Amino acid sequence: MKDTRLKEINPRSFIDDGQNIGITSALKLNEFRKLWLGQIFSQLADKFYIVLMVYLIAQHWVINTSIGDDALAEVAAVIRMDFETSAQKITLLATGIYIANTIPAILLGTFAGVCADRWPKRRIMVASNGLRAILVIFAPICLIKGPILFGIGWGYWGLILMTLIESVLTQFFAPAEQSAIPILVPKKYLLAANSLYQATSMGATIVGFAIGDPLLRLLREFFLNIGINGGEFFLLPFCYGIAAISISSIKLKEEVKTIEYKSVWIEIGEGLKVLKDRPSVRKALINLVILYSLLAALYVLAISLASSIKELGPTKFGTLLSITGLGMAIGAFILAQIGNRFSRVKLTASGLGAITWSLILLGHSSGNLTLTLILCAVLGVGAAFVAIPAQTTLQEDTPEQQRGKVFGLQNNLVNIALSLPLVIAGTLISKFGIVPVLWLLALFALITAVSEQPWKRC
């Protein structure tokens, strides 16, 4: 049984009743604005965390020491990776961080979603950011000299363990956050709110990775000038702390729930039943999985594309990914302003169509930098036209009591979709070349676009 007494003031009382529905209207929702601010700092902190780990690896396990070289050389030989320069050593060690960050995302998403339905969402989000702020304070301990484990200093394995825990805490934040948005935002503002979230998510990714390293070095130098060593370690607790404080002030309308001691597997089954009973939710989730599979393949393809461009070269493939991210941000802003004028089916089909043509033309760009950048941007816009309507549909059509489970399952499937194509695409490129793979991906996107049947009257 559920106690239907409300915990908090209904945040929808803060709604602006103006006719213009766009980003500015969504930002006028006071409680949503607090959640959005928390998202910005939380996502920036996630990116800064990866940058910090790479920075520490470079400074303490590669540049200033040769400990572990023999063990790493053996690993590099097994996976057929070059192991001669400092950059290659850093890449190999950083791979361990990436894997540790990915494993919980693949395994724990659905369980975290169950918890998001069981427990108050605001508390989950605050606890996730607060605990991560505390966790990263212990990073300097890993720099203390100690025993050698498996040929590498113990501190590296300490960072791996810390990354696993950090990623576990992140998995609880995501479904609680997504479940909170439709509670804070009225239905007519949801597309604009999700567009804003998508834009800032891409912005945080681009900005976080772009300024992370110089910002860490700047903080280190600043604090050294005032006699404090380790200034770079203040950035992450600050960002996670601001996120926790902002979210803690949200007035979130939730039903007070009495905990029913069901099996986790039963609750996961309830989430799967939503997919079975609600075709719109199932279709939206499938579109998201397909989209992120295409984007993951693009991560691998970007290296080959950049290699064919004289002005870039293989090491600057990140430029192409950044432009794709910029395109997604642009697409998000466009959707926020005009998306409500069109049906979700037409938006999705047009987005997939843009992706299809971009992939086909990328295979024939012949190393042209300008054309390649334009096509990457168009592909990003198309991705936004698929992702945002799908996410909005999930929020609208999933029952409130099941949102955490569905969003947790979404995180599981999306992270798998971001992982498997990395291996498959690389194998296909080495065997058939980049153009056939681009055409194959384009065909995949085209089939999905046609399956939307955009010619039908909605």
C-alpha positions in Angstrom: 0.0 0.0 0.0 1.2 3.5 -0.7 0.8 6.6 1.5 -0.2 9.3 -0.9 0.7 12.2 1.4 3.1 14.5 -0.4 6.6 15.1 0.9 7.2 18.5 -0.6 5.5 21.5 -2.3 4.3 20.8 -5.8 7.0 22.3 -8.0 4.6 22.7 -10.9 3.1 25.8 -9.1 6.2 27.6 -10.4 5.2 27.1 -14.0 5.3 30.0 -16.5 2.0 30.0 -18.4 3.5 31.8 -21.4 2.7 30.5 -24.9 6.4 30.4 -26.0 7.7 26.9 -25.2 11.5 26.8 -25.5 14.7 26.7 -23.5 14.0 30.0 -21.7 10.6 28.8 -20.7 12.0 25.5 -19.3 14.6 27.5 -17.3 11.9 29.6 -15.7 10.9 26.4 -13.8 12.8 27.1 -10.6 13.1 23.5 -9.3 14.1 22.2 -12.8 16.8 24.9 -13.0 18.3 23.6 -9.8 18.4 20.1 -11.1 20.0 21.3 -14.4 22.7 23.2 -12.5 23.4 20.0 -10.5 23.6 18.1 -13.8 26.2 20.6 -15.2 28.6 20.3 -12.3 28.1 16.6 -11.9 28.8 15.9 -15.6 31.8 18.2 -15.6 33.1 16.4 -12.6 32.7 13.1 -14.3 34.9 14.3 -17.2 37.4 16.0 -14.9 37.7 12.7 -13.1 38.9 10.9 -16.2 41.3 13.7 -17.0 42.7 13.6 -13.5 43.3 9.9 -13.6 45.2 10.2 -16.9 47.1 13.2 -15.5 48.1 11.2 -12.4 49.1 8.2 -14.5 51.3 10.4 -16.7 53.0 12.1 -13.8 53.5 9.2 -11.4 53.6 6.0 -13.4 55.0 6.9 -16.8 57.0 10.2 -17.0 58.7 10.0 -13.6 59.2 6.3 -13.3 59.9 3.2 -15.3 58.4 0.8 -12.7 56.0 -1.6 -14.4 57.5 -1.3 -17.9 58.2 -5.0 -18.2 54.7 -6.0 -17.1 53.1 -3.4 -19.3 55.2 -4.5 -22.3 53.9 -8.1 -21.9 50.3 -6.8 -21.8 50.9 -4.7 -24.8 52.3 -7.6 -26.7 49.2 -9.7 -25.9 46.8 -7.1 -27.3 49.2 -6.2 -30.1 49.7 -2.6 -29.1 52.8 -0.6 -29.6 54.6 0.2 -26.4 57.5 2.5 -27.2 56.6 6.1 -26.5 55.2 7.7 -23.3 51.9 8.4 -25.0 51.5 4.7 -25.7 52.3 3.8 -22.1 49.8 6.3 -20.9 47.1 5.0 -23.2 47.6 1.4 -22.0 47.4 2.4 -18.4 44.4 4.7 -19.0 42.6 1.8 -20.7 42.4 0.1 -17.3 40.7 3.3 -16.0 38.2 3.3 -18.9 37.4 -0.4 -18.3 36.9 0.1 -14.6 34.6 3.1 -15.4 32.6 1.0 -17.9 32.0 -2.3 -16.0 29.5 -0.9 -13.4 27.7 1.0 -16.1 27.0 -2.3 -18.0 26.2 -4.4 -14.9 24.5 -2.2 -12.4 22.2 0.1 -14.3 19.0 -2.0 -13.9 19.6 -2.6 -10.2 20.3 1.1 -9.7 17.0 1.8 -11.4 15.1 -0.4 -9.0 16.6 1.6 -6.1 15.5 4.8 -7.8 12.0 3.6 -7.6 12.3 2.4 -4.1 14.0 5.4 -2.5 13.5 9.1 -2.6 15.1 10.4 -5.8 16.5 13.6 -4.4 18.3 11.8 -1.6 19.8 9.3 -4.1 21.2 12.2 -6.3 22.5 14.1 -3.3 24.1 11.0 -1.8 25.7 10.0 -5.2 27.4 13.4 -5.6 28.2 13.8 -1.9 29.9 10.4 -1.7 31.8 11.0 -4.9 33.1 14.3 -3.5 34.3 12.5 -0.4 35.8 9.6 -2.4 38.0 11.6 -4.6 39.5 13.3 -1.6 41.4 10.1 -1.0 43.1 10.1 -4.4 46.4 11.6 -3.1 46.8 8.5 -0.9 47.3 6.4 -4.0 50.5 8.5 -4.8 52.2 7.2 -1.6 55.0 4.8 -2.5 54.4 1.3 -1.5 54.5 -2.3 -2.7 54.6 -3.4 -6.3 51.5 -5.5 -7.4 51.6 -7.3 -10.7 54.6 -5.3 -11.8 53.0 -1.9 -11.1 52.9 0.3 -8.1 50.0 -0.4 -5.7 48.7 3.2 -6.2 47.6 2.5 -9.8 45.4 -0.4 -8.6 44.1 2.0 -5.9 43.0 4.3 -8.7 41.4 1.4 -10.5 39.4 0.5 -7.3 38.5 4.2 -6.8 37.2 4.4 -10.4 35.1 1.3 -9.9 33.4 2.8 -6.8 33.0 6.2 -8.5 31.3 4.5 -11.4 29.0 2.5 -9.1 27.8 5.7 -7.4 27.3 7.4 -10.8 24.9 4.5 -11.9 22.6 5.4 -9.0 22.5 9.1 -10.0 21.5 8.6 -13.7 18.1 6.8 -13.3 17.1 9.0 -10.3 17.9 12.1 -12.3 15.9 11.0 -15.4 13.0 9.9 -13.2 12.9 13.3 -11.5 12.7 15.4 -14.7 9.0 14.5 -15.6 8.0 15.1 -11.9 9.5 18.6 -12.0 8.6 19.5 -15.6 5.1 19.6 -17.1 4.5 17.5 -20.2 4.4 20.5 -22.6 7.9 21.6 -21.5 9.5 18.1 -21.5 10.9 18.3 -25.0 12.5 21.7 -24.3 13.9 20.4 -21.0 15.4 17.3 -22.5 16.8 19.4 -25.3 18.5 21.6 -22.7 19.8 18.5 -21.0 21.2 17.1 -24.2 22.9 20.3 -25.1 24.5 20.8 -21.8 25.5 17.1 -21.6 27.4 17.5 -24.9 28.8 20.8 -23.8 30.1 19.3 -20.6 31.8 16.5 -22.5 33.5 18.9 -24.9 34.4 21.5 -22.3 35.3 19.0 -19.6 37.8 17.1 -21.8 39.1 20.3 -23.4 39.8 22.4 -20.3 40.3 19.6 -17.8 44.1 19.2 -18.1 45.0 22.9 -18.2 42.6 23.6 -15.3 44.2 20.9 -13.2 47.7 22.4 -13.9 46.5 25.9 -13.2 45.1 24.9 -9.8 48.3 23.0 -9.0 50.4 26.1 -9.7 48.0 28.5 -8.0 48.0 26.5 -4.7 51.8 25.9 -4.9 52.2 29.7 -5.0 50.4 30.0 -1.6 52.3 27.1 -0.1 49.8 24.3 -0.6 50.7 21.1 -2.6 48.1 19.1 -4.5 45.8 21.9 -5.6 44.6 19.8 -8.5 42.8 17.6 -6.1 40.4 20.4 -5.1 38.5 20.5 -8.4 36.5 17.3 -8.2 35.2 17.8 -4.6 34.2 21.3 -5.5 32.2 20.2 -8.6 30.5 17.3 -7.0 29.8 19.4 -3.9 28.1 22.2 -5.8 26.0 19.5 -7.6 25.0 18.0 -4.3 24.1 21.4 -2.8 22.1 22.5 -5.8 20.1 19.3 -5.9 19.5 19.2 -2.2 17.5 22.5 -2.4 15.0 21.0 -4.9 11.4 20.8 -3.8 10.5 17.5 -5.3 6.9 16.2 -5.3 7.1 12.5 -4.6 4.7 10.0 -3.1 5.9 8.7 0.3 6.3 5.0 -0.4 6.2 2.2 2.1 8.9 -0.3 1.1 7.5 -3.5 -0.3 10.1 -6.3 0.2 9.9 -7.7 -3.3 12.8 -9.5 -5.0 15.0 -7.3 -7.1 14.4 -9.7 -10.0 10.6 -9.3 -9.6 11.0 -5.5 -9.8 13.2 -5.8 -12.9 10.6 -8.0 -14.4 8.0 -5.3 -13.8 10.2 -2.9 -15.7 10.5 -5.3 -18.6 6.7 -5.7 -18.6 6.4 -2.0 -19.2 8.4 -2.5 -22.5 6.1 -5.3 -23.4 2.8 -3.5 -22.6 3.8 -0.1 -24.0 5.0 -0.1 -27.6 5.9 3.6 -27.6 8.3 3.0 -24.7 9.8 -0.1 -26.3 10.3 1.7 -29.7 11.9 4.7 -28.0 14.3 2.5 -26.2 15.2 0.6 -29.3 15.9 3.9 -31.2 18.2 5.0 -28.4 20.1 1.7 -28.5 20.5 1.9 -32.3 21.6 5.5 -32.2 24.3 4.9 -29.6 25.5 1.8 -31.4 26.0 4.0 -34.5 27.8 6.7 -32.5 30.1 4.1 -30.8 31.0 2.8 -34.2 31.8 6.4 -35.2 34.4 6.6 -32.4 36.4 3.9 -34.2 35.7 5.2 -37.7 36.9 8.7 -36.6 40.5 7.5 -36.4 40.4 6.2 -40.0 38.6 9.3 -41.2 41.1 11.6 -39.5 44.0 9.6 -40.9 42.8 10.4 -44.5 42.9 14.1 -43.8 46.2 15.8 -44.2 45.4 18.6 -41.7 44.5 16.2 -38.9 46.1 12.7 -38.9 45.0 9.8 -36.7 46.0 11.4 -33.3 43.5 14.3 -33.8 40.4 12.1 -34.4 38.9 13.9 -31.3 38.3 16.9 -33.5 35.8 15.0 -35.5 34.1 13.7 -32.4 34.0 17.2 -30.9 32.3 18.6 -34.0 29.8 15.7 -33.9 29.1 16.7 -30.2 28.7 20.4 -31.3 26.2 19.2 -33.9 24.2 17.4 -31.2 24.2 20.6 -29.1 23.0 22.6 -32.1 20.3 20.0 -32.8 19.2 20.1 -29.2 18.7 23.9 -29.3 16.8 23.7 -32.6 14.5 21.0 -31.1 13.9 23.1 -27.9 12.6 26.0 -30.0 10.6 24.3 -32.7 10.4 20.6 -31.8 6.8 20.7 -30.4 5.5 21.8 -33.9 6.3 18.3 -35.4 5.4 14.8 -34.5 8.0 12.6 -32.8 7.9 10.1 -35.7 8.9 12.8 -38.2 11.6 14.2 -36.0 13.1 10.7 -35.5 12.9 9.8 -39.2 14.5 13.1 -40.3 17.3 12.6 -37.8 18.0 9.1 -39.0 17.8 10.3 -42.6 20.4 13.0 -41.8 22.6 10.3 -40.2 22.2 8.0 -43.3 23.3 10.7 -45.8 26.1 11.8 -43.6 27.6 8.3 -43.3 27.3 7.7 -47.0 29.0 11.0 -47.9 31.7 10.6 -45.3 32.9 7.6 -47.2 33.4 9.8 -50.3 34.8 13.0 -48.6 38.3 12.0 -50.0 40.2 13.6 -47.1 38.5 17.0 -47.4 38.6 18.6 -44.0 35.8 21.1 -44.5 33.4 18.6 -46.0 34.2 16.1 -43.3 33.6 18.6 -40.5 30.3 19.7 -42.0 29.1 16.1 -42.3 30.1 15.3 -38.7 28.1 18.3 -37.6 25.1 17.3 -39.6 25.4 13.7 -38.2 25.4 15.3 -34.7 22.2 17.3 -35.5 20.6 14.1 -36.7 21.6 12.2 -33.5 19.9 14.9 -31.4 16.7 14.6 -33.5 16.7 10.9 -32.6 17.8 11.0 -28.9 15.7 13.8 -27.5 12.3 12.7 -28.8 13.0 9.2 -27.7 14.1 10.3 -24.2 11.0 12.5 -23.9 8.7 9.6 -24.9 10.3 7.4 -22.3 9.6 10.0 -19.6 6.0 10.7 -20.8 4.8 7.2 -21.4 6.5 5.2 -18.5 4.4 5.0 -15.4 6.0 7.0 -12.5 6.3 4.0 -10.3 8.4 2.2 -13.0 10.5 5.0 -14.3 13.6 4.1 -12.4 13.6 0.5 -13.6 13.1 1.5 -17.2 15.8 4.2 -17.1 18.1 1.8 -15.3 17.5 -0.7 -18.1 18.1 2.1 -20.6 21.5 2.8 -19.0 22.4 -0.9 -19.2 21.5 -1.2 -22.9 23.0 2.1 -23.9 26.3 1.3 -22.3 26.4 -2.1 -24.0 25.5 -0.4 -27.2 28.5 2.0 -26.6 30.9 -0.9 -26.0 30.3 -3.8 -28.4 30.4 -1.8 -31.6 33.9 -0.5 -30.6 35.2 -4.1 -31.2 33.0 -5.0 -34.1 33.6 -1.8 -36.1 37.3 -2.1 -35.7 37.3 -5.7 -36.9 35.2 -4.8 -39.9 37.3 -1.9 -40.9 40.5 -3.9 -40.8 38.9 -6.6 -43.0 36.8 -4.6 -45.5 38.0 -1.0 -45.2 36.2 2.2 -44.0 33.8 2.8 -47.0 31.9 -0.5 -46.8 31.5 -0.1 -43.1 30.1 3.4 -43.5 27.7 2.1 -46.1 26.6 -0.7 -43.8 26.0 1.7 -40.9 24.1 4.0 -43.3 21.9 1.0 -44.4 21.2 0.2 -40.7 20.2 3.9 -40.1 18.0 3.9 -43.2 16.1 0.7 -42.3 15.4 2.2 -38.8 14.2 5.5 -40.4 11.8 3.6 -42.8 10.5 1.5 -39.8 9.2 4.8 -38.3 6.8 5.0 -41.3 6.9 8.9 -41.3 4.6 9.0 -44.3 1.6 8.0 -42.1 -0.6 10.6 -40.6 0.1 10.7 -36.8 
